[in-house]
């Protein structure tokens, strides 16, 4: 399954165009390698997503073409969620 579709179906990112944009800006790594939105995911892949001041790391547990909201969280496991301190001084 494509990375952008997985992020949408699992509800990690709400909309597919947003997931595509985040990936194409170089903010997502799959297994430590910079990923494009078209990257194919497999079960047990580790995804690192940088959201502004937060780094979210998840492991892929399931692949489904569509899910209900309650089932979406079973598709992945949160490995870590780290707040990133900015180097810039305001």
C-alpha positions as CSV (number, residue, x, y, z in Angstrom):
1,X,0.0,0.0,0.0
2,X,1.2,3.5,-0.8
3,X,2.5,5.6,2.1
4,X,0.1,8.5,1.6
5,X,-3.0,6.1,1.4
6,X,-1.8,4.3,4.6
7,X,-1.5,7.5,6.5
8,X,-5.0,8.5,5.5
9,X,-6.7,5.1,6.1
10,X,-5.0,4.7,9.5
11,X,-6.0,8.3,10.3
12,X,-2.5,9.3,11.3
13,X,-3.0,12.2,8.8
14,X,-6.6,13.1,8.0
15,X,-6.4,13.8,4.3
16,X,-4.4,12.1,1.5
17,X,-3.3,15.3,-0.2
18,X,-1.9,16.5,3.1
19,X,-0.1,13.2,3.6
20,X,1.4,13.5,0.1
21,X,2.6,17.0,0.7
22,X,4.2,16.1,4.0
23,X,6.0,13.2,2.4
24,X,7.1,15.1,-0.6
25,X,8.6,17.8,1.7
26,X,11.0,15.3,3.2
27,X,9.3,15.0,6.6
28,X,8.7,11.2,6.5
29,X,11.2,8.4,6.8
30,X,10.4,4.7,6.4
31,X,12.9,2.4,8.1
32,X,15.3,5.3,8.4
33,X,15.2,6.2,4.7
34,X,13.6,9.4,3.3
35,X,10.3,8.3,1.8
36,X,8.1,9.7,-1.0
37,X,4.3,9.5,-1.0
38,X,4.4,6.6,-3.4
39,X,6.6,4.4,-1.2
40,X,5.2,0.9,-0.7
41,X,4.7,-0.1,2.9
42,X,4.9,-3.5,4.4
43,X,3.9,-4.9,7.7
44,X,6.5,-4.2,10.5
45,X,7.8,-1.1,8.6
46,X,8.7,1.8,10.9
47,X,7.5,5.3,9.9
48,X,9.0,8.5,11.4
49,X,6.9,11.6,10.8
50,X,8.0,15.1,11.7
51,X,5.1,17.4,12.6
52,X,6.4,20.9,13.4
53,X,7.8,20.4,16.9
54,X,6.9,16.7,17.3
55,X,8.5,13.5,16.0
56,X,6.0,10.5,15.8
57,X,7.4,7.0,15.2
58,X,4.9,4.2,14.4
59,X,5.1,0.6,13.4
60,X,2.8,-0.8,10.7
61,X,0.7,-3.7,12.1
62,X,-2.1,-4.1,9.5
63,X,-2.9,-3.1,6.0
64,X,-6.6,-2.4,5.1
65,X,-8.1,-0.5,2.2
66,X,-10.7,1.1,4.4
67,X,-11.5,1.2,8.1
68,X,-13.9,2.5,10.7
69,X,-12.7,5.2,13.0
70,X,-12.5,2.7,16.0
71,X,-10.5,0.2,14.0
72,X,-7.9,2.7,12.6
73,X,-5.8,2.7,15.7
74,X,-5.3,-1.1,15.4
75,X,-3.4,-0.6,12.1
76,X,-0.3,0.8,13.8
77,X,1.6,0.9,17.1
78,X,3.1,4.1,18.5
79,X,6.8,3.4,19.1
80,X,7.6,6.9,20.4
81,X,6.3,10.5,20.4
82,X,9.1,13.0,21.0
83,X,8.8,16.8,21.3
84,X,11.5,18.5,19.3
85,X,13.0,21.7,20.7
86,X,13.6,24.5,18.2
87,X,17.1,25.8,17.7
88,X,15.8,29.2,16.8
89,X,15.5,31.9,19.4
90,X,12.4,34.1,19.2
